[in-house]
Amino acid sequence: MAAEYYCADSENGHHIDDPSEDALFDLISELNDADNTFIVIQPDQDDPAWFASVAVLDEGGYEIVRRDTTRRAHEVTTDTSIGRIANDLIIWLAARDFPGRPTRQTNAF
């Protein structure tokens, strides 16, 4: 079954469709500086409009990149807390646009 919204792929070939916060935590925990240095999260489609990545830093910790071309957003941060990274990514991913997902409605009073 293909991803409904997005997928996460690690350098070592681990692939998860629509990963949860716990799954992202596990993927990040498995990163190392030898043969599994990064993960990429993006829609499972050709030429995706956005992506996020987490990469191991030589000096310790992680570099987190979030890019969304539809919103002209590009952010690069660093962090050492895997839990905080996974949580921040889930929040960021929830705000992305997905084809076929109902749009948010606001009530104007």
N, C-alpha and C positions, 0 to 999 in steps of 0.2 A: 504494500500500500504506500502510495506517495504521500509526502508531507502535505498537510492541509494548508499550512501557513508558511513555515520555514523549516530549515534543517540545519544541523550543526555537523561539521566535519572537522576531524582533527588530522594533523599531519600524518599520523600513523594509520590512517584509514578508518578510524572509528566514525560511524555515521549514525545520527539519531534524527528521526523525523519529529518535528514539533516538540523539542525537548522541554521538560519542566525545569523549574529552578534547581531541583535536586539533581537532575541529569546534567545540567550545566555545571553545577558544583563538582560532580564526579569527573566530567571531562577536563575541567580546569585542574583538578587535583592530580590527574594523570599526566599533566604536562611535565616535561623535563628539558634539560639543556643539551640532550644528546640526539634523540631521534623522534621526539614528539614535542616540538617547540611552540606550536600554535593551534588554535581552533578558529574556524570561521563560521558565522551564523548568517544565513541569508535565505531569501525566498528560493524555492526549488524551481527556478525558471531561467531561461536564457536572458542574459544582460539584466540582472536584478538592479533595481533602483536604489537599494540600500544594502548595507552589510554591517556587521560588527565582528571584531576579531579580538582575541586575547593571545598574547605572546609572552613567553618567558623572557625576562631581562637578565643579562649577564650578571648584573650587580645584585640580583634578587628581586623578587616581586614580579609584577606583570604590567605590560603595556596594553591598554584597552583602547581600541579605535572604533568609533561609531561614525558611519558616513551615510547620509541620506541625500541623494542628488535632487529629489523632488522638493526638498525643503532647504536645499543649499546649505546643509549642515555637515560639518566635519569636526569631530572632537577627538583629541588624543589625551588620555590621562594615564596615570600609573596608580597602582594600589598593591597592597600586600595581603589583603583580606579576601580569601576566596569566597566566603559567604557574602560579603558586601558586593563583590564583583557580580556574582550570580544573581543577586537580588536586583542590583541596578540594571543588569541586562534584561531581566524579565520585565521590569517596568518600562524600559526603553522599547523593547520588542512589542509590548502591548499597544504602544502609541503609533506603530507603523501601519501603513495602508496595505490591505490585502485584497486582491481581486475577489469579488463574490462575498466578502464579509459585509454585513449590514453596516451602514454608516451611522454614526452617532447622531441622535436627534436632540435638539435643545428646545425647551419650551420657552417661548417669549410671552411674558405676561405684561 
